[in-house]
Amino acid sequence: MNGRFRIADMGVAVYLLIAFVMLIVPMPEALLDVFLTLDMAISFTILFTCMFAEEVLGMSFYPTMLLFSTIFRIALNVSSTRLILTKGSAGNVIRVFGEFVGGGDLVIGIIVYLILVIVQFMVINKGSERVAEVTARFTLDAMPGKQMAIDADLNTGAITDVEAKQRREKIQEEASFFGSMDGAVKFVKGDATAGLVITAINIVGGIAMGVLRQGMEMNEALNWYTILTIGDGLVSMISSLLISLATGILVTKGSKTADFGSVLVSQLFGIPKALYIVGGIMALLGIITPLNTILFVTAGALFIIVGRVIAGTIETAKIESEVESEEEAAEEMRQPENVTSLLNVDPIELEFGYGIIPLADVNQGGDLLDRVVMIRRQIALELGTVVPIIRLRDNIQLNPNQYIIKIKGVQVSEGEILFDHYMAMNPGYVTEEITGIPTVEPSFGLPAVWITEGQRERAESLGYTVVDPPSIIATHLTEIIRQHIAELLTRQDVQNLIDNLKETNPSIVDELVPKLLGLGEVQKVLQNLLAEGISIRDLLTIFETMADYASTTRDTDILTEYIRQALKRAISSKYFPANETTQVVTVDPQIEQEIMASVKQTEQGAYLTMDPQRIDAIMTSVKAEKEKLENLGKNPIVITSPIVRTYFKKLTEEYFKDLIVVSYNEVETNVSIKSVGTVTA
C-alpha cells in the first residue's frame, strides 16, 4: 500500500512539474499533442467520476484537482501560443480542432467558439458559483443543529460513541469541503476568462507575426492564424467546459449519498402517468399540426410504450418486495432468537408516557434531550465523574403524563407532570395561597400546586417558585443520579479516570496502581467518597493520599477517612459557608466510645455488634437533634471524632439518608461552628 501511495505521489509531482516546464521550455508539436490528449482525458475522468460518486465527500480533494488541472491547462495554452506565434503551427490536435469543428470555415469556427464561451460563462460557471456559495453558507449554518442532533441521538442510545464521533467528523469534513468549493469555483471561472484573453492575444499576435515575419498577405495570415487560434481555444475550452460541468454536478448533488445516473433516470422516468401524458401530447401535436406526423406520432408511441414497461417493472418490483418481506419474516421466525442483545442493562433509563413525548421531541420544540446533556456536564463538574449514557424511551404502558427512572434496569423513582402547566412551590414565607391542582414535587417531596400559563406571572409576583415540566423532570433525574452515582461508578470508569490522570501525572499512577492497590480497591474508595457527595474531581490529591497510606493499610474505609481529611478545604466550603456560623450537632464522647467498643474487624472489613436497643436509643436522639436543625432551616450536620465518623455514618445511613456526618479533622480552622445539641442515649 505504501508503495502505491509513493507512486501516486510521484505521479502528481511529475504532472505539476510538466506544467511548470511547459511555462518555460518550448514544447515540440508531437509532445504538445500528447499533453493535450492527456488533459482532455483527465477532464473526462473528472466529469464522469463526479457523476458517479455516491456522495460529495468521495471527491473531497476536488478543489485541489481543480487547481492542478487549471495550472496544467494554462501551461498548455502558453506552450501552444508559443508554437503558433513562432512556427505558425501547433500540432495535429489543435489544427484538426480548428479545421474540423469549424468545417474549415473561419466564421463558423469563431461562432462555435463564441457559443461555447457564452454557455460556459453565463450558464454553467455562473450557476455553479451561486450554488457553491449558497451550499457553503447553508452547510456552515446547519452545523450547530447537526451537532445537537448527534448529541441527542447519543443520549437516547440511538447511536454509539464511535458512530457519534464519525458523524461529527463527517459534518466537519462537509463544512470544510463546501467552504473550499466556494473558492475553488473561482478557479474554473478564472480559467475560462484566461482562455478567452489568450485567444484574443493569439489572433492579434498571429496576424502580426504572419504579416511582419512570415511575409504573408493580410487575408492569408488572418485565415491561417485565426483557424489555429480557434483550434487552440476550442481544445482548451472543451476541457475547461468539462471541468465546469463536473463542478456544477458536484455542487448540485449536495450531500446526498446516491448514484447520480440511476437516481436521475429513476426520478425523470419513474412515473408512468407522466410518460403517458407526454406520449399523448406528442402524438396529438403530430396529428393536428403541420409538424412531421411520423416523427411526432412515433415519439409519442415510444413514450407510451416506455411508460407501460416502467409500470410493469414497478408492479413486479412491488410484488417481489412483498414476497421477500414475507420470506424474511418467515425465515426470522424459523431462526433461533438472538437473546444476547437482551442481556444488556442500561445504567440509567428515563421512561415516559406518550403525553410527555413533546418534551423530548426536538421537532415539537422539546428541550429535554438538551437538558440531559447538561445534566451529565453538571455532574461531571460537580462530582468529577462521568455519568453513563442516559436512555430516554417512551412507554405506552405508563400513564400519559407519568415517567419513571430506572437504575440498572430497576425502577427507583417516578413522577407525574401536567403538560402545558407549571408547578408552583411555596418557599415557606408566602402567606397568600394560589388556586391550582395540589401535587407533590417529585425530587424532594415538597407540597406544590399545578398552575396554568395565565397564573404564572401572578404566582411569581407573590414569591412562589415556579418551574416548568422539563425542569421538574431534569431536577428529579439529577437528584436520582446524585443518590446512585456511587454504584454507577464501574471499574472501567475508574480505569478511564486513571488513564486521564496518567497523561499529566504518570509517576503517582505508576506508584499506586497496581503496586499498592488494585483497581477494585481504588474503585471502592472513590465509591465511598461519591456515596456521601464528596467530589472526586481532585483525583491527584486523592491518589497522593492513598499512596501515602496504602503501604500501612489497605482498608478502603480507613483510606477514605484519610482522603476526606486531605480534602477538608473542599468539604468545609461545601458544608460550612464562609463568614457565617454554622449550627451543628455533636456526639456524646460516651456514645463514641461505645460505638468503637462494638467494632469488630474481620478479613471482609469492619462491622458493628451493638445491641439493637442501644441503636434504637441513639437513633431516637439523632432524629430529635436532626429535626431541631431542620426546624431552624439548617442542614442536618453531625460532627464526630475522626476515628468514629465512618462507623457513625454506617450506623445512621439506613435511618437518615440525608444526614451529613463530618469529623473535626475535616473542618478548616477558620470555620465558625456552633453546637446546638448533642446525640446521647
Helices and strands as residue ranges (DSSP letters): H 2-24, H 29-52, G 56-59, H 62-87, H 92-96, I 97-101, H 106-118, I 119-125, H 126-156, H 161-212, H 218-253, H 260-268, H 272-288, H 293-334, G 340-343, E 348-352, G 354-356, H 357-360, G 362-364, H 368-383, E 390-394, E 402-407, E 410-416, E 422-425, E 437-440, E 447-451, H 453-462, E 465-467, H 469-488, H 491-504, H 506-512, H 519-531, H 539-549, H 556-566, H 568-575, E 581-587, H 589-597, E 599-602, E 605-608, H 612-631, E 637-640, H 642-652, E 660-663, G 664-666, E 672-679
